[in-house]
Amino acid sequence: MTVEEEINELIAPNIRKRLFAALSYPAASQEQMLPYVPEHLRYMETNEDKIFLSGHLIKEGQLVGEGLTVLRVDSEHDAHALMQAEPLIKHGVRRHELKVWEVREGSLSFETKLSRVKLILS
């Protein structure tokens, strides 16, 4: 068995769910971004059904900076449109890079809306 065949055999049972990872980066100072943060937070909560996970990449002393959002939408076009409408990006104070991400392993046992921490049993 070749290494490629072994890899294919090992990943065959993986979930292989495709999601979209949006990495976002400051395009302005924190002071310039801050006025748009409430609008950003409302937008993210409103669209939470399209978001698998999202959050700020922590840097001590920085309230607004880089972020990571994993989107569960049907297409790259939909992911791009959702990110282009995100207020920090829309106002030009943040830019983003979109990547297709294939989930292969991990574990999940429940669904929750993280902005309001409410448990949805299904």
Contacts in CASP RR format, 6 or more apart in sequence:
PFRMAT RR
TARGET T0000
AUTHOR 0000-0000-0000
METHOD contacts of the structure
MODEL  1
MTVEEEINELIAPNIRKRLFAALSYPAASQEQMLPYVPEHLRYMETNEDK
IFLSGHLIKEGQLVGEGLTVLRVDSEHDAHALMQAEPLIKHGVRRHELKV
WEVREGSLSFETKLSRVKLILS
1 9 0 8 1.000
11 104 0 8 1.000
14 104 0 8 1.000
14 105 0 8 1.000
15 103 0 8 1.000
15 104 0 8 1.000
15 105 0 8 1.000
16 102 0 8 1.000
16 103 0 8 1.000
16 104 0 8 1.000
17 102 0 8 1.000
17 103 0 8 1.000
18 100 0 8 1.000
18 101 0 8 1.000
18 102 0 8 1.000
18 103 0 8 1.000
19 52 0 8 1.000
19 70 0 8 1.000
19 71 0 8 1.000
19 72 0 8 1.000
19 100 0 8 1.000
19 101 0 8 1.000
19 102 0 8 1.000
19 103 0 8 1.000
20 70 0 8 1.000
20 71 0 8 1.000
20 72 0 8 1.000
20 73 0 8 1.000
20 76 0 8 1.000
20 79 0 8 1.000
20 98 0 8 1.000
20 99 0 8 1.000
20 100 0 8 1.000
20 101 0 8 1.000
21 68 0 8 1.000
21 69 0 8 1.000
21 70 0 8 1.000
21 71 0 8 1.000
21 98 0 8 1.000
21 99 0 8 1.000
21 100 0 8 1.000
21 101 0 8 1.000
22 68 0 8 1.000
22 69 0 8 1.000
22 70 0 8 1.000
22 71 0 8 1.000
22 79 0 8 1.000
22 83 0 8 1.000
22 96 0 8 1.000
22 97 0 8 1.000
22 98 0 8 1.000
22 99 0 8 1.000
23 66 0 8 1.000
23 67 0 8 1.000
23 68 0 8 1.000
23 96 0 8 1.000
23 97 0 8 1.000
23 99 0 8 1.000
24 66 0 8 1.000
24 67 0 8 1.000
24 68 0 8 1.000
24 69 0 8 1.000
24 83 0 8 1.000
24 86 0 8 1.000
24 88 0 8 1.000
24 89 0 8 1.000
24 94 0 8 1.000
24 95 0 8 1.000
24 96 0 8 1.000
24 97 0 8 1.000
25 65 0 8 1.000
25 66 0 8 1.000
25 67 0 8 1.000
25 94 0 8 1.000
25 95 0 8 1.000
25 96 0 8 1.000
25 97 0 8 1.000
26 33 0 8 1.000
26 64 0 8 1.000
26 65 0 8 1.000
26 66 0 8 1.000
26 93 0 8 1.000
26 94 0 8 1.000
27 92 0 8 1.000
27 93 0 8 1.000
27 94 0 8 1.000
27 95 0 8 1.000
28 92 0 8 1.000
28 93 0 8 1.000
28 94 0 8 1.000
30 62 0 8 1.000
30 63 0 8 1.000
30 64 0 8 1.000
30 65 0 8 1.000
32 93 0 8 1.000
33 64 0 8 1.000
33 65 0 8 1.000
33 88 0 8 1.000
33 93 0 8 1.000
33 94 0 8 1.000
34 63 0 8 1.000
34 64 0 8 1.000
36 87 0 8 1.000
36 88 0 8 1.000
36 91 0 8 1.000
36 93 0 8 1.000
37 63 0 8 1.000
37 64 0 8 1.000
37 88 0 8 1.000
39 87 0 8 1.000
40 86 0 8 1.000
40 87 0 8 1.000
40 88 0 8 1.000
41 115 0 8 1.000
43 85 0 8 1.000
43 86 0 8 1.000
43 87 0 8 1.000
44 51 0 8 1.000
44 54 0 8 1.000
44 69 0 8 1.000
44 86 0 8 1.000
44 115 0 8 1.000
45 115 0 8 1.000
45 116 0 8 1.000
47 82 0 8 1.000
48 113 0 8 1.000
48 114 0 8 1.000
48 115 0 8 1.000
50 71 0 8 1.000
50 72 0 8 1.000
50 73 0 8 1.000
50 78 0 8 1.000
50 82 0 8 1.000
51 69 0 8 1.000
51 70 0 8 1.000
51 71 0 8 1.000
51 72 0 8 1.000
52 70 0 8 1.000
52 71 0 8 1.000
52 72 0 8 1.000
53 68 0 8 1.000
53 69 0 8 1.000
53 70 0 8 1.000
53 114 0 8 1.000
54 67 0 8 1.000
54 68 0 8 1.000
54 69 0 8 1.000
54 70 0 8 1.000
55 67 0 8 1.000
55 68 0 8 1.000
55 69 0 8 1.000
56 64 0 8 1.000
56 65 0 8 1.000
56 66 0 8 1.000
56 67 0 8 1.000
57 65 0 8 1.000
57 66 0 8 1.000
57 67 0 8 1.000
57 68 0 8 1.000
59 65 0 8 1.000
59 66 0 8 1.000
64 88 0 8 1.000
65 94 0 8 1.000
69 83 0 8 1.000
70 101 0 8 1.000
71 78 0 8 1.000
71 79 0 8 1.000
71 82 0 8 1.000
71 83 0 8 1.000
73 79 0 8 1.000
73 82 0 8 1.000
76 98 0 8 1.000
76 100 0 8 1.000
79 98 0 8 1.000
80 98 0 8 1.000
83 89 0 8 1.000
83 96 0 8 1.000
83 98 0 8 1.000
84 90 0 8 1.000
86 94 0 8 1.000
86 96 0 8 1.000
88 94 0 8 1.000
89 95 0 8 1.000
89 96 0 8 1.000
110 119 0 8 1.000
110 120 0 8 1.000
110 121 0 8 1.000
111 119 0 8 1.000
111 120 0 8 1.000
111 122 0 8 1.000
112 118 0 8 1.000
112 119 0 8 1.000
112 120 0 8 1.000
113 120 0 8 1.000
END
